[in-house]
Amino acid sequence: MSRTPNPPDPRPYRYVLPGGWVVLAGRNDRDNDHLSLKMAAPNDYWFHVRGMPGSHVILRVPAGEEPDNATIKAAAAIAAWHSRKREARQVGVSCTRARFVTKPRGVKPGTVNIRKEKVLTVRPAIPDGPKE
């Protein structure tokens, strides 16, 4: 009888934006599910490149704070970077609050439904400095 080993714990990429804002990006479909459905707080922002596979990206929003437009666009640029459109000049990225991200029953890992989305057009980029 063969046992399936437990998959490793999700370890999303971690970026710190100016102002101390933390952005997390999934490495694979399992990470994406864990990040979007377990780690994200309802008030966090959620990002994903439009129309193709890519990382789910979360911008952590501490209670009582609200990121400025530049911070939101920087997080969207990270989502664009972690997709097949990394080399594109401009990429459409869906953005919503994490509370509007749900997983339908029976769909494969990494698949979610979103509501109340805004589409941001950004140039793919990751911040300078170390990532974890």
Secondary structure, 3 states (H helix, E strand, C coil): CCCCCCCCCCCCEEEECCCCCEEEECCCHHHHHHHHHHHCCCCCEEEEECCCCECCEEECCCCCCCCCHHHHHHHHHHHHHCECCCCCCCEEEEEEEHHHEECCCCCCCCCCEECCCEEEEECCCCCCCCCC
